[in-house]
Structures are given as C-alpha cells and as structure tokens.
Amino acid sequence: MRLKYIAAAATVSFVAGAVTAPLLPTFAAEKSNAKFSDDTYKYLELFGDVFERVRKDYVEEVTDQQLLENAINGMLTSLDPHSGYMPAKSFQEMQEQTKGEFGGLGIEVTMESGVVKVVSPIDDTPASRAGVQPGDYIIGIDGKPAVGLTLQEAVEKMRGPINTPIVITLRRAETEPFDVKLVRAVVKVQSVKSRVEGDVGYIDINQFNETTQVGLDGAIKSLKTKLGPKLKGYVIDLRNNPGGLLDQAVSVSDTFLDRGEIVSTRTRHSEETQRYNAKPGDATDGKPLVVLINDGSASASEIVAGALQDHGRAILLGTKSFGKGSVQTIIPLARGESAMRLTTARYYTPSGRSIQATGIDPDIEVKPAKIEPIGTPSAGFTRAERDLPGALRNENEKQGEPMAQPPAPAGPQAGTKPNGTKPAADAAKPAAGQQTASAAKPQEPEDYQLQRALDLLQGIALYQRAEAKPAGGTN
C-alpha cells in the first residue's frame, strides 16, 4: 500500500525539525514495466562517469552514500516543490510527527525562490512563543547563511536535542534581518481547539494529523453541552492550517456534510481516479457554518473549504487560500528505511475545479484589520440628538431629571498644565471603581476576521428567526 497525503502548504511539509506526513501500517514498492530507451542507457552511463569523477577528484572526500542520496534528491526536487528524498532519519521522524508529537521548533516551512519561508508557526510551540510569523524568511541558522540550502538540509540544521538553543535569522517585510533565539522542545500538537464565543461555537483546526477527527468530535460534543439550545452555529477556523493527511481532510469534511462528493484525486492514469463521498449524517445538525481561510490555508484545509463551499454548506470568509492542489505519495525505499515523496495526483473539489496555483476565493473577503474608534466622548466627536440646544426631552424620562450635558471640549482640563501633567496639590484620585490608565488591564487584540464571522452568524440567526415567525404578527 502506498502512503498518500496532502503535503502541508506549498511545502514539502517539514515542521522545523519534523516532517508532516501520514503513517500507514504497510507499504509495498511497485516495479515499472516501462522499457528503457537507448537515450536512457546513454544518460545512465553519463551519470556513472560524473559519479566516478566526483568521488575521485572532488577537493574534499565525500562518501558514496552522500553522492547517491543527493543525486536522488536532486532528481526528485527538480520535478516540483513537493517531491523529494527522505533518508532514514527523516522518514522515521515523519512517521512520529504525524502521530501528533515530535521534537523541533514548531514551524511549518516551505521553499520559495531558494529561501526557506515560514508557512505557519504551530500554536504553543517555541516558534509561536518567540513571535515567528507566517511569511517570515529564514535566512540564517546559528549564524550561518541558510540561503542555498535545500529544504531538507535547512530542516535538519534546525533539528537537535530537546532543550538545546538555536538562533535563526529572519527577514520580514520592510524590516531589517533580525535574530530570534529559540530552545528546541517536544512539540505536542493539539490539532483541534475550541471555545464558546457568545452563543457560537468556535473550532480552530490548525493541521490534519491522526488526532484531528477525534479532536473535532470532542469539540462539537463539548460545545453542544455548553450552549445547548442557544447554539446558533459554528465558526471553523482554517487560517494558517498548512494541511496534512488526506483521509483526515475527507473525514472532517464528512462531519459537516450529509451527502455528495467531497474530493476526487486524478493521476496521469485515468483508471486510477478516486472519489471520496460523504456518508449520511451531519454532526452539527445543519447549524450554520462560517469557515475562516487565508493565504496560510493550504492543501488539506483547502479540500475541506472547497467541499463545504461547493455544497453551499458553509460561508467562506477571509482572504484567498494558498492554492496547493496536488497529492503526494510516500514510497518506502531500501527495505523501508528511507522513502521518496512523489507528487502523484491532483485533487479536485466537488464541482470539478482544481485550485492548484489559484487558491480558493472566500465568499466574503475580509482582510485582517485593526479596529480603532473614530472618536471618544472626551474628544467631543460623538453626536446625539439630546446634546443639541433646546432638544425635546424624552417623555419617558423622569420629571426633573437633568438633560445630559454636551461633552467638554478637548484640551487641557482644569488643574492641568499645558503639557498634560497635573500639579501635585491638584492631582485627582480615580473615582470609586475606576482604574488609572497605568493600572488598567491591557486589552486583548481583537481578531477582526473572527468578529466578522461571529457577526455573520448572528445575522443568519436573526434572519432564520424572522422567517420562522407566522405572517401577520401575533394576537
């Protein structure tokens, strides 16, 4: 059996010290019946000549294993960004990582124009805690240039024993390169996290490994228990999800679909086309879904987003996804000690579209943003009818209750020097229950895209409630 997976992001799917790929119990190599041409033998002879010359005359001694493994890797990596050779150590780490636990920094990386690029840091890992961001370029590792390294070589340099330090040099848009000090750790990936947002269930799926479907089932059950009949819908967050196992992407899609095709994979041989269909039953009972995507949503996460979008089961909100529409197969070599990762198929959404290099467009585009108030009462920017001179009083206000006074104009307040500092004798104490600015708890940054998704679900709930009311009002 071959091991098929959807490589993380536009990547070969390495996780800063581990490889993201699926693990299956048995494998079998397949022999090709294709016959070699005369040109094939000519180039094999050429390869032998080059091999002998390098091992004999290269300025430094290199082993036959180094030369042959690099030659194999060069053949595969020249095909596309996702094919490659995995020596025994990498193959073993890949199998361990797909179980949801591995050693490393917690960074999903890819190769772009010969430079290692961060696709996404994994939550609660050394990389995420150090502030590594999607889109960062890793240009140095422990003081040595990373440019020119293969993705495999860069990943292996970032690997190492747990609790050992490492310094990576990052280049970020419009900033000078800077160093980030990290300490390698065991990275335990909780691929699904959930919480209650008002009367909406929020589910964050950060990658697709062997634990994803179990985690999703638990999250849905927990949210149903916490919210009960108040539950209005779900937000499924696939932002910065670089992908993972194909079977988990199919299973997650099936969780929300009652019928129909989820995805199809097509190789160069038409008879090998595979179609994956949903089984009856929707674990969310048909509740409204909003799926968040961005340019870090790739591969397996695009399968889920594409299936839910094509079936009209969810509204996609955010920005265009990454656009990786290919499937890789892990084929063991050399008695199963090493393996090759080969792109063997393209995948297509239920409507038959390939998203390769184009990505998935959201139904509602919402770019990341920061919300700032235009003005505050102290600045005199708010407007209200009751503040106008001679405005009519609301008849429901208590008799004799004073009208609200217009806000004081902005500027230096009484007892305040022009530079904004108060004289010690006139310093005012904060009113009871109030905090000073310095004592106030810092406000958590608002996730603008998530807030828009929650607003959308609230609107859907209001619309459904209005439709459910009998025409003509009530008696």
VENBELMO-V783456 format. One line per field, one symbol per residue. phi: phi as a letter, one per 20 degrees, with the letter a starting at -180 (. if undefined). burial: + if it has 24 or more other ideal C-beta (glycine too) atoms within 12 Angstrom, else -. A space follows every 50 residues. Layout:
BEGIN
phi=???
burial=???
END
This chain:
BEGIN
phi=.eedbdfflecemedkpbdeaeccfccbfdeeefefeffgffffffgfff gffffedfgcfceffgfffffffffffffafderddfgfffffgffffeo bberdnceccdclncfdfeafeglcgfffenfcgnfdedbclndfefoff fgfffffefrffmeebddedddgmcfgbececcfbfddeefccbaedmdc edcddeaddfefffffgfffffffffelfffercddedfleeoqffffff ffffgddeanfeacdcefdgfefccddfegodfelmfgccdecbfeecmg ffffffffffemebeecpcgffnddcdddedfclmnecbddcfcbddcfg eneedgmdmdeffcecegbdecffacgfemefcbgfefgmfffffefffn ffffegffffqfegmcfgeneefgfdgeeffgnedfgfefffeffeefff fffffffffffffffffffffnmde
burial=-+++++++++++++++++++++++--+----------------------- -----------------++--++--++--++++++++--+++++++++++ ++++++++++++--+++++++++-++++-+-++++++++++----+--++ ++++++++++-----++++++--------+-++++-+-++++++--+-++ +++++++++++++-++--++--+---+---++++++++++++++++++++ +++++++--++++++--------+-+-+---+++--++++++++++++++ +++++++++++-+++++++++++++++++++++----+++++++++++++ --++++--+++++--+-+-------------------------------- ----------------------------------------------+-++ +++++++--++--------------
END
